[in-house]
Amino acid sequence: MLKMLHSGWAYIALIVLVVAVVNAAIGFFSKKSFQEKDLRIPLFTLIVYHIQLIIGLIAYFVSAQFAYVRQNGMGAAMGEPEIRMVIMEHPLMMILAIVLITMGFSKHKKQVTDNGKFKTIFIYYGIALLFVLSRIPWSQWF
């Protein structure tokens, strides 16, 4: 049930992150003025990813892979590519992505120009999107 919630929420999280990056890119390259919706989209993305983090952390500690690590040690888990992905690679990259999203949202507020706000969101959220796409367990998604 928890894994299903984490996977289902991940679709929402990925979609809102893509929307935030595309919106920031359009705003940056077309030199639009920063409107209320341009603030709400990255804020909503930030909230969705923090909820996903909480769900993911709970799922992590009750997972079969975590039980495998407790029984066999981290060395054995690193030798198994599927377990390594779930235990180490996926959580690390997702946490880094959430840190980038959080930093990007915080830093965009300090920008004085509209173009600077769009640029900050575009860069930070864009790198976060690359991190997310690099470590989604695609085989479990489809």
BELQUIVEN-V736675 format. One record per helix or strand. SS is the DSSP state (H for helix, E for strand). FROM is the first residue (numbers start at 1). TO is the last residue. If there is no record, write none. Layout:
# BELQUIVEN-V736675
ss: <SS & SS>
from: <FROM & FROM>
to: <TO & TO>
This chain:
# BELQUIVEN-V736675
ss: <H & H & H & H & H & H & H>
from: <2 & 36 & 64 & 74 & 81 & 114 & 138>
to: <30 & 61 & 72 & 78 & 108 & 134 & 141>
